[in-house]
Amino acid sequence: MKKLPPSEFAKLSEKTRLVLAGRDPTDSYGFVNTPIVRGSTVVYPNTDDFMVRKARYSYGTQGNPTIDALLAAIDTMEGGAGSVVVPSGLMACTLPLLANLEAGDHLLVTDSVYRPTRSFCDKILPRYGVEVTYYDPAIGGDIASLFKPNTKVVWTEAPGSQTFEMQDIPAIVAACHARDILVMMDNTWATPLFFRAHDFGVDISVQAGTKYFGGHSDVLIGTISARTPELYKRLRETWETIGVIIAPEDAFLTLRGIRTMKLRLAEQMPAGIEMARWLAARPEVARVMHPALPDDPGHAIWKRDFTGASSLFAIELKPVSMKAVGAMLDGLTLFGIGASWGGYESLVLPFDCASYRTATRPSHAGPTIRFHIGLEDLADLKADLEAGFARLRAAA
Ligand SMILES: Cc1ncc(COP(=O)(O)O)c(C=O)c1O
């Protein structure tokens, strides 16, 4: 194995680049993986070098070889000008907003945004003089009607958290770029493997790497990729100045997850679609929210822009009591009841987004439930749910 020059590396297929990115055995004593480098202090050979910080790494908060190995893998997937990694997916949402907004600016945020990102926009940004407006995720190019002279950033997330509305990203980007407004996207659901956000003009692409990148529910991490060198410079400067370094073990685990992410998603995408179809045919289910299903309102956009789907989706049950929902979910043996997703295991959670949405009112007659499909056998998962539906009917 020989390290390829960047121009040769770039010509390889994505599948091969995900195996090679960020490792050079000649630089790691011959071992396959870039090792975990722990450290705060970097020592210099002499005073002159220290005075000008003449070294590949200058101090632990400015990065280290394990983190750089992860960044190489992120850059090859995202295709941006550069990226940074932070200790959670939530911080991957908040840091680019901090980096690019200032007092007096106006921010537009999709009403379907991940709820903790919304809390940041509601609780922290106004303290720094930033005005926030929520918009209908289906707005498309009409986003321009909400622009103010001080609008600086439009935040997108597609499909949206919990309710899975698709967004017309190309139309939003066109409207924003005509006015020098930045477009940021939480692209965790599709991952850069199924939606290369920068190729569609998105300026800042965010991943909760906690999900499919890590893939094993054992790491919290966020990644932020910038489309242009200027945006990357600002992002990196903010990252260094704030001091949000991640533990090298987390970088190592995330990189290890990335090596097999394509394989996991190749298994989980059809499993998620098959489970969504199976649920859609159940008499207890009123509606399935999954953009890869042909009758989903976001299907045309999904088909046009995305090359795949992850295994997270939601359903609306026909009207039934929460007690019955509890009876269904509490007795499941394979599905865990819990937040987060993107790991190898199946998860389920009840949710109600009607209480906090402000620009749109999702109309659910019955309770809503989110599913994440893992790597278990689908027949086993269906049997688990089949028994759950029997409990639901019995408790109704
Ligand atoms: C869409 C989305 N973005 C961001 C996050 C935040 O990731 P983390 O849990 O790593 O903070 C989540 C977590 O569930 C999420 O679902």
The ligand as an SDF file (V2000), in Angstrom:
LIG
                    3D

 16 16  0  0  0  0  0  0  0  0999 V2000
  -31.3060   15.5600   12.8280 C   0  0  0  0  0  0  0  0  0  0  0  0
  -30.4020   15.6190   14.0260 C   0  0  0  0  0  0  0  0  0  0  0  0
  -29.4530   16.5650   14.0720 N   0  0  0  0  0  0  0  0  0  0  0  0
  -28.6240   16.6780   15.1230 C   0  0  0  0  0  0  0  0  0  0  0  0
  -28.7160   15.8120   16.1910 C   0  0  0  0  0  0  0  0  0  0  0  0
  -27.7960   15.9910   17.3530 C   0  0  0  0  0  0  0  0  0  0  0  0
  -26.8480   14.9740   17.4710 O   0  0  0  0  0  0  0  0  0  0  0  0
  -26.2070   14.6240   18.8810 P   0  0  0  0  0  0  0  0  0  0  0  0
  -27.1320   13.6670   19.5320 O   0  0  0  0  0  0  0  0  0  0  0  0
  -24.8800   14.0530   18.5270 O   0  0  0  0  0  0  0  0  0  0  0  0
  -26.0610   15.9250   19.6310 O   0  0  0  0  0  0  0  0  0  0  0  0
  -29.6790   14.8040   16.1810 C   0  0  0  0  0  0  0  0  0  0  0  0
  -29.8020   13.8730   17.3300 C   0  0  0  0  0  0  0  0  0  0  0  0
  -30.7320   13.1170   17.4700 O   0  0  0  0  0  0  0  0  0  0  0  0
  -30.5560   14.7120   15.0890 C   0  0  0  0  0  0  0  0  0  0  0  0
  -31.5360   13.7800   15.0440 O   0  0  0  0  0  0  0  0  0  0  0  0
  1  2  1  0
  2  3  1  0
  2 15  2  0
  3  4  2  0
  4  5  1  0
  5  6  1  0
  5 12  2  0
  6  7  1  0
  7  8  1  0
  8  9  2  0
  8 10  1  0
  8 11  1  0
 12 13  1  0
 12 15  1  0
 13 14  2  0
 15 16  1  0
M  END
$$$$
